[in-house]
Amino acid sequence: MRPHRGAGARAGKRKKTMGRRRKGHPITGWLVIDKSPGMTSAHVVAVVRRLTHAAKVGHAGTLDPLATGVLPIALGEATKTVSYTMEHLKRYRFTVRFGEARATDDAEGEVTAISPHRPDRAAIEAALPNFTGEIEQVPPAFSALKIGGQRAYAIARAKGSPVLAARRVKIEEFRLIEAPDADHAVFEVRSGKGAYMRALARDLARRLGTFGYVANLRRLAVGPFTEKEAISLDCLAGLVHSARLAEALRPAATVLDDIPALALTESEARRLRQGQPVAALPVVSRSPKSDIVPGARVRAMFDGRLVALAEVHGGEIRPVRVINELTEASVKETPDVD
């Protein structure tokens, strides 16, 4: 007689499936952390994971340990939008110390060269247009870029000389804010991805006939995330322990505001969540932006929440990345675990 495998097999399958589930709470959204100096971005992620017990945590845009300011942290389904965050412009404020070159191009490195020359305000302002727009920039030797499978900073720490190729980066704005004394000047920069403020300071000083490094650096904004809404890790700890985490969370779709949104019905949302396409015409006809062209990337929304990033092809809206965004209520109901 053939053994009955139905219930037992199903139970075994469920057990295996449950075993593959990621540990932690299914919290989704963005936290805007104000990073303290001396802390790595990876350390911030670890602290956020410990405090929130979120199943998935990641950051958007590394900050050097010396730097402070805006570090967007993605939780849960928001981690699927990190790559879009990288495309946004960033704003920085930093101080350049003239007259010295340092190995790391910031205050943490050893002095490698000195110069008695100090540029005046007029010379500094005259040089700034040379560093605005699309420019060629050689990243700092102490950077996380890989050379032959090794991090550049690892080669530099071993007293090697990492050879880094120049890259094209975009500097939207480079402004002198103040020059408090002959040795220092304060700047604000708005830049695209991949631009190093340390390299910008180094190269500006060289053009001015001297040396220079970043004495301090603060990131003011990453796309829609600004320092006005940024909170410290201590503040986050207080919110978590008082069950008020939802107050600090921004929706996963926050970084996608420049992508057209299309409103779905409940049945259309269900199909996209299951990875199935839906007819484009009825969805687009309900949208005030009915000029969406074939191949366009769109935000598929239902009841004010992001369902998926999708593309319009062949008369269909096809899901590219399904995002199961949780409601604020579900976050509030998430139990705190010490």
C-alpha positions in Angstrom: 0.0 0.0 0.0 1.3 3.4 -1.0 2.1 5.6 2.0 0.1 8.8 2.4 2.4 11.7 2.0 0.0 14.6 1.8 -0.1 16.3 5.2 3.4 15.2 6.3 5.0 16.4 3.0 3.2 19.7 3.2 4.2 20.2 6.8 7.8 19.4 5.9 7.7 21.9 3.0 6.3 24.5 5.3 9.0 23.9 7.9 11.7 24.2 5.2 10.1 27.4 3.9 9.9 28.9 7.4 13.5 28.0 8.0 14.5 30.2 5.0 12.7 33.2 6.3 14.8 36.2 7.3 15.0 36.8 11.1 13.6 40.1 12.4 10.6 42.3 12.1 9.1 43.1 8.6 9.5 46.9 9.0 9.6 49.0 5.8 10.6 52.6 5.3 13.5 55.1 5.4 15.2 56.5 8.4 17.3 59.6 8.1 20.2 59.3 10.5 22.5 62.2 11.5 25.8 60.3 11.6 28.2 61.2 14.4 32.0 61.6 13.7 34.2 58.6 14.2 31.6 56.1 13.2 31.5 54.1 10.0 28.4 53.8 7.9 28.4 50.0 8.4 28.4 50.6 12.2 25.3 52.9 11.9 23.6 50.1 10.0 24.5 47.6 12.7 23.1 49.9 15.4 19.9 50.5 13.5 19.4 46.8 13.0 20.0 46.1 16.7 17.6 48.9 17.8 14.7 48.2 15.4 15.2 44.4 14.9 14.3 45.0 11.3 14.8 42.0 9.0 16.6 44.0 6.3 18.7 47.1 6.7 21.0 49.0 4.3 22.4 52.5 3.8 22.4 54.7 0.8 25.7 56.4 0.2 28.7 55.8 2.4 30.0 58.6 4.7 33.7 58.6 5.8 34.2 58.0 9.6 35.3 61.7 9.9 32.2 63.0 8.3 28.8 63.8 9.9 25.3 64.4 8.6 22.7 62.7 6.5 22.9 59.0 6.1 19.7 57.5 4.7 19.0 54.0 6.1 16.6 51.7 4.2 14.5 49.1 6.1 12.7 46.2 4.7 11.2 46.7 1.2 12.8 50.2 1.1 16.2 48.4 0.5 14.9 47.7 -3.0 15.0 51.4 -3.8 18.5 52.1 -2.6 19.9 52.2 -6.2 17.5 55.0 -7.0 18.6 57.0 -4.0 22.2 56.9 -5.4 21.0 58.8 -8.5 19.9 61.8 -6.5 22.1 64.9 -5.9 23.8 65.3 -2.6 24.8 68.5 -0.7 27.8 68.9 1.5 29.5 71.6 3.6 33.2 71.2 4.3 36.2 73.2 5.4 39.5 73.1 3.5 42.7 73.6 5.4 45.3 75.1 3.1 49.1 74.6 3.2 49.2 70.9 4.0 48.7 67.7 2.0 47.7 64.6 3.9 47.8 61.0 2.9 44.0 60.5 3.3 43.1 64.0 2.0 41.4 64.6 5.3 42.5 65.4 8.9 43.0 61.8 9.8 46.1 61.2 7.6 49.7 62.0 8.1 51.2 65.2 6.6 52.9 64.4 3.3 53.8 67.9 2.0 53.6 71.5 3.1 53.4 74.9 1.3 53.7 78.5 2.6 51.4 79.8 0.0 47.8 80.8 1.0 45.3 81.8 -1.6 43.1 84.9 -1.0 39.3 84.9 -1.4 39.4 86.4 -4.9 41.8 83.6 -6.2 39.6 80.9 -4.6 36.4 82.2 -6.2 38.1 82.6 -9.6 39.2 78.9 -9.5 35.7 77.4 -8.6 34.3 77.4 -12.1 37.0 75.0 -13.1 35.4 72.4 -10.8 31.8 72.9 -11.8 29.9 70.8 -14.3 31.2 67.5 -15.7 34.8 67.2 -14.5 37.5 64.5 -14.3 38.3 63.5 -10.8 40.9 61.0 -9.5 39.5 59.4 -6.3 41.5 59.6 -3.1 44.0 56.8 -2.5 42.2 56.0 0.8 38.9 55.0 -0.8 36.8 51.8 -0.9 37.2 51.4 -4.7 38.7 48.1 -5.7 41.9 47.6 -7.7 42.5 44.0 -8.8 40.2 42.7 -6.1 41.7 44.8 -3.3 40.3 48.0 -1.7 42.4 51.0 -2.5 42.6 51.9 1.2 44.1 48.5 2.0 46.8 49.0 -0.5 47.5 52.5 0.8 47.6 51.4 4.4 50.2 48.8 3.4 52.3 51.7 2.2 51.5 50.9 -1.4 50.5 53.4 -4.1 47.1 52.5 -5.5 46.7 53.7 -9.1 43.2 55.0 -9.6 41.9 56.1 -12.9 40.2 59.5 -13.3 36.4 59.3 -13.4 33.8 61.8 -14.7 31.7 63.2 -12.0 29.1 66.0 -11.9 29.5 69.0 -9.7 26.2 71.0 -9.9 27.3 73.8 -7.6 30.6 74.7 -5.8 30.3 77.8 -3.5 32.7 79.6 -1.2 30.7 80.3 2.0 33.4 82.0 4.1 37.2 82.3 4.5 37.6 82.9 8.3 41.4 83.1 8.1 44.3 82.5 5.7 44.5 78.8 6.5 40.8 77.9 6.1 37.9 78.2 3.7 34.3 76.8 4.0 32.5 75.5 1.0 29.1 74.1 0.0 28.8 71.6 -2.9 25.9 70.0 -4.7 27.1 66.9 -6.6 26.1 63.8 -8.4 27.1 60.2 -7.5 30.7 59.2 -7.2 32.1 62.6 -6.4 34.6 62.8 -3.5 34.8 66.0 -1.5 38.3 65.1 -0.3 39.4 64.9 -4.0 37.7 68.2 -4.7 39.5 69.9 -1.8 42.8 68.4 -2.9 42.5 69.4 -6.5 41.3 72.9 -5.8 44.2 73.6 -3.5 46.7 72.3 -6.1 45.1 74.6 -8.7 45.6 77.5 -6.3 49.3 76.7 -6.0 49.3 75.1 -2.6 48.1 72.0 -0.8 44.9 71.3 1.1 42.8 68.7 2.8 39.3 68.4 4.2 39.4 69.5 7.9 35.7 68.6 8.5 32.8 67.4 6.3 29.1 67.4 6.8 26.5 66.0 4.4 23.4 68.2 4.3 21.1 66.3 2.0 20.7 63.2 -0.1 17.9 63.8 -2.6 14.7 64.3 -0.6 16.4 63.5 2.7 17.8 66.6 4.6 19.5 67.4 7.8 16.3 69.1 9.1 14.7 65.7 9.5 17.8 63.7 10.5 17.8 62.1 13.9 20.7 60.8 16.0 21.0 57.2 17.0 20.2 58.1 20.6 17.0 59.7 19.4 16.1 56.6 17.4 16.7 54.5 20.5 14.2 56.7 22.4 11.6 56.3 19.7 12.0 52.5 19.5 11.7 52.1 23.3 8.6 54.3 23.4 7.0 52.4 20.5 7.1 55.6 18.3 9.3 54.3 15.5 6.7 55.1 12.9 7.1 58.8 13.6 10.6 58.7 12.1 9.9 56.4 9.1 9.5 57.8 5.6 7.7 55.7 2.9 9.8 53.4 0.7 8.5 55.5 -2.3 10.1 58.7 -1.0 13.1 58.4 -3.3 11.0 57.8 -6.3 9.1 61.1 -6.5 10.6 61.9 -9.9 9.1 58.7 -11.4 5.5 59.0 -12.7 2.9 57.4 -10.5 0.0 55.3 -11.8 -3.0 54.4 -9.6 -4.2 50.8 -9.6 -7.4 49.1 -8.7 -7.2 46.4 -6.0 -7.3 43.6 -8.6 -4.6 45.3 -10.7 -2.4 45.7 -7.6 -2.9 42.0 -6.8 -1.8 40.9 -10.2 1.4 43.1 -10.1 2.2 41.8 -6.7 2.1 38.3 -8.1 4.5 39.3 -10.9 1.8 39.4 -13.6 1.3 42.3 -16.1 -1.8 44.4 -16.3 -3.3 46.2 -19.3 -1.8 49.6 -19.6 -4.6 51.5 -21.3 -7.2 51.5 -18.5 -4.5 52.4 -15.9 -2.9 55.2 -17.9 -6.3 56.7 -18.9 -7.0 57.2 -15.2 -3.8 59.1 -14.7 -3.5 62.9 -15.0 -0.2 62.2 -16.8 -1.5 60.3 -19.7 1.6 61.0 -21.9 3.5 58.0 -20.5 5.5 56.5 -23.4 6.4 52.9 -24.1 9.4 51.8 -22.0 8.7 54.4 -19.3 9.5 53.4 -15.7 6.5 54.1 -13.4 5.5 53.8 -9.8 2.5 51.5 -9.5 0.4 52.6 -6.5 -2.6 51.4 -4.7 -4.3 53.1 -1.8 -1.4 55.6 -1.5 1.2 52.8 -1.2 3.8 51.6 -3.6 3.0 48.2 -5.1 5.9 47.9 -7.6 8.3 49.7 -9.9 7.1 48.8 -13.3 7.6 49.5 -17.0 5.2 50.0 -19.9 5.7 47.6 -22.7 3.5 46.3 -25.6 0.3 47.7 -24.1 1.1 46.2 -20.7 2.4 47.4 -17.3 5.0 44.9 -16.3 6.4 44.7 -12.7 10.2 45.2 -12.5 10.5 45.2 -8.7 7.6 44.3 -6.5 7.6 46.3 -3.2 5.2 45.2 -0.5 5.1 48.4 1.5 3.7 48.1 5.0 1.2 50.5 6.5 2.1 52.8 9.3 -0.3 50.9 11.6 1.6 47.6 11.0 4.8 49.3 12.1 3.2 50.6 15.3 2.0 47.1 16.1 5.5 45.6 15.7 6.5 44.4 19.1 9.7 45.8 20.7 12.2 43.2 21.7 15.2 44.1 24.0 
